[in-house]
Amino acid sequence: MNSHENGMKVIQARNVNDALLLGLDLFQDPRNFRTQDSRNGVTYEALEPVTTVYERPWERVCLLKKRDANPFFHFIEGLWMLQGRKDLAPLTHFVSSMENFSDDGETLWGAYGQRWRVHFYKDQLDSIIQILKTDPNDRRCVLQMWDANKDLGREGKDLPCNTNIYFKVRDEALQMTVCCRSNDMLWGAYGANAVHMSMLQEYMATALGVGIGTYYQISDSFHVYHNEVWERMKHLEIDPLTFRTQVKNPYDTLEKPQHIPLITDLTRFYSELEDFFEILTQSLISDANYIRFDQTNWVNTAIKDVAVPMVKTFKLHKEKDYKNSYREVMKILPTDWMTACFDWIHKRETTWSLTKNGENS
């Protein structure tokens, strides 16, 4: 439910699907927002900061069909961040428009993963893991993404929107608070951020040997752009007072909604990330490299049962080989990711088939 606490809007949600519907409801009432111009077009901006509280952050996949989020891009970018990368090619393979955010056509200046692991001349993730292993009650574990020396006043296409993250262990579970200076609700907060940050939280919790606790997202400028996604989504109105009883959460409709851990062997996870992205980037140059996905002995679910079948599914989609694309998508083990990828592929096949038949008529 949406509520006000001390001048801040709080969206209490089970998962990203709950949050998105509740966020849409916030922007149905003009008393909650102002109309504001930005460098990327007109926005509705909430009058105050918005905090989203995720009770089940591992339910990170947007299953609302009208949103039509790209699950391939979201998941692969999450892995890309965990490895600490900033190269553009693995991302533009799934979403070509990502090149619009690059200053040099090759890298992303504000890449979160690179900030986590490289930019500040230390691996912040490893440091925080060691601190919390030594003292789970520590309150000084701040993961930094905003570099005041290099970002403040900089003119560029890509500055970090999420600025810092706080981690703490409470009741044998890892709580995470993400602070964001500027958060587009549809593409950022309840799009990419919900996936990437919850994957980070799961990685850190696994490394610490604790459960996944609550995920808090504090968004200073919480807004929506007047674009085609907003036009498609804005009619999904709900009443927050009756939301829990009248709107069925998409996760409850899945046959096997239980969480399948992404990391099954932490000692091999990082090396598998390196191998995966090496093969992926090389395969963008030569299709022959795709066979290495099958020749590599993957162990972790994130790679073996999600990323690899995703890459194969997406490749077949780009080749318009939908018969085999559907076969590959069914190999994605977690039901939520499989369902989202299936729906995304099916929509593209339907559009392509209508266009093809129209040309032949």
C-alpha positions in Angstrom: 0.0 0.0 0.0 1.1 3.6 -0.6 1.5 5.8 2.5 3.1 9.0 3.7 5.7 9.0 6.4 7.4 12.2 7.5 7.0 13.8 4.1 8.1 10.8 2.1 5.9 8.5 0.0 6.3 4.8 1.0 5.3 2.0 -1.4 5.2 -1.3 0.5 5.3 -4.1 -2.0 5.6 -7.9 -2.1 7.7 -7.7 -5.3 8.4 -5.7 -8.5 4.9 -6.4 -9.9 3.2 -5.1 -6.8 5.4 -2.0 -6.8 4.7 -1.2 -10.5 1.0 -1.3 -10.0 1.1 0.8 -6.9 3.5 3.2 -8.6 1.1 3.6 -11.5 -1.7 4.3 -9.0 0.5 7.1 -7.4 0.6 8.9 -10.8 -3.2 8.7 -11.3 -3.7 11.4 -8.7 -2.4 14.8 -9.8 -2.0 15.8 -6.1 1.0 13.5 -6.0 3.1 14.9 -8.8 4.2 17.9 -10.8 4.7 18.2 -14.6 8.3 18.9 -15.3 10.5 19.3 -18.4 13.7 17.4 -18.6 16.5 16.9 -21.1 14.8 13.6 -22.1 11.3 15.1 -22.4 8.3 15.9 -20.2 7.9 14.0 -16.9 5.5 13.5 -14.1 7.6 13.8 -10.9 6.5 12.8 -7.5 6.3 15.8 -5.1 8.5 14.1 -2.6 11.1 11.3 -2.4 9.6 7.8 -2.8 10.8 4.7 -0.8 9.9 1.3 -2.2 10.0 -1.6 0.3 10.4 -5.0 -1.4 9.3 -7.9 0.9 10.4 -10.6 -1.6 13.2 -9.0 -3.7 14.0 -12.4 -5.3 10.6 -12.1 -7.1 12.4 -9.7 -9.4 10.9 -10.5 -12.8 8.2 -8.2 -14.2 5.4 -10.5 -15.4 2.9 -7.8 -16.3 2.5 -8.3 -20.1 1.6 -4.7 -20.8 5.0 -3.6 -19.5 6.7 -5.8 -22.0 10.1 -5.6 -20.2 13.0 -7.2 -22.0 14.0 -10.1 -19.6 17.0 -11.1 -21.7 18.6 -7.7 -21.3 17.7 -7.3 -17.6 19.2 -10.6 -16.6 22.4 -10.4 -18.7 23.0 -6.8 -17.6 22.7 -8.0 -14.0 25.5 -10.5 -14.6 27.5 -7.9 -16.5 27.3 -5.7 -13.4 28.4 -8.4 -11.0 31.5 -9.1 -13.1 32.4 -5.4 -12.9 32.2 -4.6 -16.7 31.7 -1.4 -18.5 31.9 -2.5 -22.2 28.9 -1.7 -24.3 28.8 -4.6 -26.8 27.3 -7.3 -24.5 24.4 -5.0 -23.8 23.7 -3.6 -27.3 23.3 -7.2 -28.5 20.1 -7.3 -26.5 19.0 -3.6 -26.7 20.6 -1.6 -29.5 19.5 1.7 -28.0 22.0 1.3 -25.1 24.5 2.9 -27.4 22.6 6.2 -26.9 24.0 6.3 -23.4 27.6 5.9 -24.3 30.0 8.9 -24.7 32.6 7.0 -26.8 30.5 4.2 -28.4 32.4 1.5 -26.6 31.8 1.9 -22.9 29.4 3.2 -20.3 30.9 5.9 -18.0 28.6 5.2 -15.1 28.5 1.4 -15.2 27.5 0.3 -11.8 29.4 -3.0 -11.7 32.6 -1.2 -12.8 32.1 1.3 -9.9 31.5 -1.6 -7.5 34.6 -3.5 -8.4 37.2 -1.3 -10.2 36.5 2.4 -10.3 37.6 3.3 -6.8 40.7 1.2 -7.0 39.3 -1.6 -4.8 36.7 -4.3 -5.1 34.0 -2.8 -2.8 31.9 -6.0 -2.9 34.7 -8.1 -1.5 35.6 -5.5 1.1 32.0 -5.4 2.3 31.7 -9.2 2.4 34.8 -9.4 4.6 33.6 -6.7 6.9 30.2 -8.3 7.5 31.7 -11.7 7.9 33.9 -10.3 10.7 31.1 -8.3 12.2 27.6 -8.9 11.0 26.4 -5.9 13.2 28.6 -3.4 11.3 26.8 -0.3 10.1 29.5 1.2 7.9 29.2 -1.0 4.8 28.5 1.7 2.2 28.8 0.7 -1.5 29.7 3.8 -3.5 28.7 4.6 -7.1 28.8 8.4 -7.3 32.3 9.9 -7.7 32.2 13.5 -6.6 35.6 14.2 -8.2 34.6 12.9 -11.6 30.8 13.0 -11.8 29.8 16.3 -10.1 29.4 18.9 -12.9 30.4 16.5 -15.6 28.6 16.8 -19.0 27.9 13.4 -20.4 25.3 10.9 -21.4 25.7 8.5 -18.6 26.1 9.5 -15.0 25.2 7.1 -12.1 21.5 7.5 -11.2 21.9 5.1 -8.2 24.5 6.7 -6.0 25.2 4.4 -3.0 24.0 1.3 -1.3 23.9 0.3 2.4 24.2 -3.3 3.6 23.6 -4.7 7.0 22.8 -8.1 8.5 19.8 -8.3 10.8 18.0 -11.5 11.9 20.4 -13.6 9.9 19.3 -11.9 6.6 21.0 -9.2 4.5 19.1 -6.0 4.3 19.9 -3.6 1.5 19.1 0.1 1.0 19.7 1.6 -2.4 19.8 5.4 -2.8 18.9 6.9 -6.2 19.1 10.6 -7.2 16.9 10.2 -10.3 14.6 7.3 -10.9 12.3 6.7 -13.9 9.6 4.4 -12.5 9.0 2.3 -15.6 12.6 1.9 -17.0 14.6 2.3 -13.9 13.0 1.7 -10.5 10.6 -1.0 -11.5 12.4 -2.1 -14.6 16.2 -2.6 -14.5 16.9 -1.5 -10.9 14.6 -4.1 -9.3 16.4 -6.9 -11.2 20.0 -5.7 -11.0 20.0 -4.6 -7.4 18.2 -7.7 -6.1 20.7 -9.9 -8.0 23.5 -7.9 -6.2 21.7 -8.5 -2.9 21.4 -12.2 -3.6 25.1 -12.4 -4.5 26.1 -10.7 -1.3 23.8 -12.7 0.9 25.1 -15.9 -0.7 28.7 -14.9 0.0 27.8 -14.1 3.6 25.9 -17.3 4.1 22.7 -15.5 5.2 19.2 -15.1 3.9 17.9 -12.4 1.5 16.3 -9.7 3.7 14.3 -6.6 2.8 15.3 -4.4 -0.1 14.7 -0.7 0.3 14.9 1.7 -2.7 15.0 5.4 -1.9 14.3 7.5 -5.0 14.8 11.2 -4.6 13.3 12.2 -8.0 10.7 9.6 -8.7 9.2 10.2 -12.1 7.7 8.8 -15.4 8.4 10.0 -18.9 5.6 10.7 -21.3 6.6 7.9 -23.7 4.9 4.9 -25.3 5.4 2.7 -22.3 3.6 5.2 -20.1 0.8 5.4 -22.6 0.5 1.6 -22.6 0.7 1.3 -18.8 -1.2 4.3 -17.4 -4.6 2.8 -17.8 -3.8 -0.1 -15.3 -5.5 1.7 -12.5 -5.9 0.2 -9.0 -7.2 1.2 -5.6 -4.3 0.7 -3.2 -6.8 0.1 -0.3 -8.1 -3.0 -2.0 -5.1 -4.0 -4.0 -4.2 -7.0 -1.9 -7.5 -8.6 -2.2 -8.6 -7.7 -5.8 -5.4 -7.9 -7.8 -3.7 -11.3 -8.1 0.0 -11.2 -8.0 1.5 -12.7 -11.2 3.8 -14.9 -9.1 0.9 -16.7 -7.7 -0.1 -17.8 -11.2 3.2 -19.6 -11.9 3.2 -23.4 -11.5 6.5 -23.4 -9.6 7.0 -20.0 -8.1 9.6 -21.0 -5.5 12.9 -19.2 -5.6 15.7 -21.1 -7.3 19.1 -19.7 -6.0 21.2 -18.3 -8.8 24.5 -19.2 -7.3 25.2 -22.9 -6.5 29.0 -22.7 -6.3 30.3 -19.4 -5.2 34.0 -20.4 -5.6 33.3 -20.8 -9.4 30.8 -18.1 -9.9 33.1 -15.2 -10.8 35.3 -17.3 -13.1 32.1 -18.6 -14.8 31.0 -14.9 -15.3 34.4 -14.2 -17.0 34.0 -17.3 -19.3 30.4 -16.5 -20.1 31.1 -12.9 -21.2 34.3 -13.9 -23.1 32.3 -16.4 -25.1 29.4 -13.9 -25.6 31.6 -11.1 -26.8 33.5 -13.4 -29.1 30.3 -14.8 -30.5 29.3 -11.3 -31.5 32.2 -11.4 -33.9 31.9 -15.0 -35.1 28.9 -17.3 -34.8 31.2 -20.2 -34.5 31.9 -19.2 -30.9 28.4 -20.1 -29.8 29.3 -23.8 -29.7 31.5 -23.0 -26.7 28.4 -22.4 -24.6 27.7 -26.1 -25.0 31.3 -27.2 -24.6 31.8 -25.4 -21.3 31.1 -27.3 -18.0 28.9 -24.7 -16.3 27.9 -25.2 -12.7 26.0 -22.2 -11.4 22.3 -22.0 -12.1 22.6 -18.3 -13.2 24.8 -19.3 -16.1 23.9 -22.9 -16.9 20.1 -22.7 -16.5 19.4 -19.1 -17.2 22.0 -17.1 -19.1 23.1 -19.8 -21.6 19.5 -20.8 -22.7 18.6 -17.1 -22.8 21.5 -16.3 -25.2 20.5 -19.2 -27.4 16.8 -18.2 -27.4 17.6 -14.7 -28.2 19.9 -15.6 -31.1 17.2 -17.8 -32.6 14.7 -15.0 -32.2 17.0 -12.6 -34.1 17.3 -15.3 -36.9 13.4 -15.6 -36.9 13.8 -19.3 -36.1 10.9 -19.3 -33.6 10.3 -23.0 -33.6 13.8 -23.7 -32.1 13.6 -20.5 -30.1 10.7 -21.9 -28.1 12.6 -25.1 -27.5 15.5 -23.2 -26.0 13.4 -21.0 -23.9 11.8 -24.0 -22.2 15.3 -24.9 -20.9 15.4 -21.8 -18.6 15.0 -23.4 -15.2 13.4 -20.7 -13.0 9.8 -20.4 -14.0 9.6 -16.7 -13.7 12.4 -16.0 -16.1 11.2 -18.7 -18.5 7.7 -17.2 -18.5 8.9 -13.7 -19.1 11.2 -14.8 -21.9 8.5 -16.9 -23.5 6.0 -14.0 -23.4 8.5 -11.6 -24.9 9.5 -13.9 -27.7 5.9 -14.8 -28.5 4.9 -11.1 -28.8 7.8 -10.6 -31.3 6.9 -13.7 -33.3 3.3 -12.6 -33.5 4.3 -9.1 -34.7 6.8 -10.6 -37.2 4.2 -13.1 -38.5 1.6 -10.4 -39.1 4.1 -8.3 -40.9 5.3 -11.2 -43.0 1.8 -12.3 -43.9 0.9 -8.7 -44.8 3.8 -8.5 -47.2 2.8 -11.8 -48.8 -0.9 -10.9 -49.2 
